[in-house]
Amino acid sequence: MAVTFDKVFGVHQHTMRIRNQRAEVIAGNLANADTPGFKARDIDFNEALVQAAHVPTTPTTEMQMQTTAQGHMTLADLEAMQEPNLILKYRNPFQPDTGNGNTVEASSERMKYMSNNIEYQATMQFLNGKISTLRRSLSGQ
């Protein structure tokens, strides 16, 4: 029986990559906190994980999209338009800055960065435990 990364690590391999991408996006927001007109962005973690793990999200028969005209798009057309592995969305600020149009709230971004970092570290510890278990089993302990 072949052992694959998907079987051993599950979704955690995808989680680490998405957390890393999210850290880059949040760091970019913080770097542009004083840039006039800059709009803060973030990754929708749940959507990115579903896409990265290739979890099927087909609607039930009651919720199927129906096309009633030749020019209507199907669900497959909409999914093809999405950016692969990076679902960026604009963030709505709690207190919008009316001066320069920038939507970055530095304190909120720092909190999101720290939270993302803690979740990244937790995933890293879980994966290290899995790797240690694999090493022990391969060495016959």
C-alpha positions in Angstrom: 0.0 0.0 0.0 1.4 3.4 -1.0 1.6 6.2 1.5 1.0 9.6 0.0 1.4 13.1 1.5 -2.4 13.5 1.4 -2.9 10.4 3.5 -0.3 11.3 6.0 -0.6 15.0 6.4 -4.3 15.6 5.3 -5.2 19.2 4.8 -2.3 20.5 6.9 0.1 20.6 4.0 -2.3 23.0 2.2 -3.0 24.9 5.4 0.7 25.9 5.8 0.9 27.2 2.2 -2.3 29.3 2.6 -1.1 30.6 6.0 2.2 31.6 4.4 0.4 33.4 1.5 -1.9 35.1 4.0 1.1 36.4 6.0 2.5 37.9 2.8 -0.8 39.7 2.0 -1.1 41.1 5.6 2.5 42.2 5.6 1.9 44.0 2.3 -1.1 45.7 3.9 1.1 46.9 6.8 3.8 48.1 4.5 1.2 50.2 2.7 -0.5 51.6 5.8 0.5 55.2 4.8 0.0 54.8 1.0 -2.9 57.1 -0.1 -5.7 55.2 -1.7 -4.4 51.7 -0.8 -7.1 49.1 -0.1 -6.4 46.4 2.5 -6.8 42.9 1.2 -7.0 39.5 2.8 -7.3 35.8 1.8 -10.5 34.0 2.6 -8.9 31.1 4.3 -11.9 28.7 4.1 -12.4 29.3 0.4 -8.6 28.9 -0.3 -8.4 25.7 1.7 -11.4 24.2 -0.1 -9.8 25.1 -3.4 -6.3 23.9 -2.4 -7.5 20.6 -1.0 -9.8 20.0 -4.0 -12.8 19.5 -1.9 -15.8 19.2 -4.1 -18.4 21.9 -3.5 -21.1 20.9 -5.9 -24.5 22.2 -5.0 -27.4 19.8 -4.4 -30.0 19.3 -7.0 -32.3 21.8 -5.2 -29.7 24.5 -5.5 -28.5 23.9 -9.1 -27.9 27.1 -11.2 -30.2 27.2 -14.2 -29.4 29.0 -17.4 -32.4 30.5 -19.1 -30.7 32.3 -21.9 -27.8 31.6 -24.3 -25.4 34.1 -22.7 -25.8 32.9 -19.1 -22.7 31.5 -17.4 -22.6 28.1 -15.8 -21.1 27.3 -12.4 -18.1 25.8 -14.2 -17.6 29.1 -16.0 -17.6 31.0 -12.7 -15.1 28.6 -11.1 -12.8 28.9 -14.1 -12.7 32.7 -13.6 -11.3 32.4 -10.0 -7.6 33.0 -9.3 -6.0 29.6 -8.4 -4.9 29.1 -4.8 -5.2 32.8 -3.9 -8.7 34.1 -3.1 -8.0 37.8 -2.3 -10.8 39.9 -1.0 -11.0 43.6 0.1 -11.3 44.2 3.8 -13.9 46.7 5.1 -12.4 48.9 7.7 -14.0 49.4 11.1 -13.2 53.1 11.1 -12.7 54.3 7.5 -10.1 57.0 7.0 -11.8 59.8 5.2 -8.6 61.7 4.5 -6.6 59.7 1.9 -8.8 56.7 1.1 -6.5 54.1 2.7 -8.4 51.2 4.3 -5.5 49.7 6.3 -6.0 49.8 10.0 -2.5 49.0 11.4 -3.6 47.7 14.8 -6.1 45.4 13.2 -3.6 44.2 10.7 -1.0 43.5 13.4 -3.6 41.4 15.3 -4.5 39.4 12.2 -0.8 38.9 11.4 -0.1 37.6 14.9 -3.2 35.3 14.9 -2.1 33.9 11.5 1.4 33.3 12.8 0.1 31.4 15.9 -2.1 29.2 13.6 0.9 28.7 11.3 3.0 27.6 14.3 0.3 25.2 15.5 0.1 23.6 12.1 3.9 23.3 12.0 4.0 21.5 15.4 1.3 19.1 14.2 3.3 18.3 11.0 6.5 17.9 13.0 4.7 15.4 15.2 3.5 13.5 12.1 7.0 13.4 10.7 8.4 12.2 14.0 5.9 9.4 14.0 6.8 8.4 10.4 10.5 8.4 11.2 9.9 6.1 14.3 7.8 3.7 12.3 10.2 3.6 9.4 13.1 2.9 11.8 11.1 0.1 13.4 10.7 1.6 16.8 
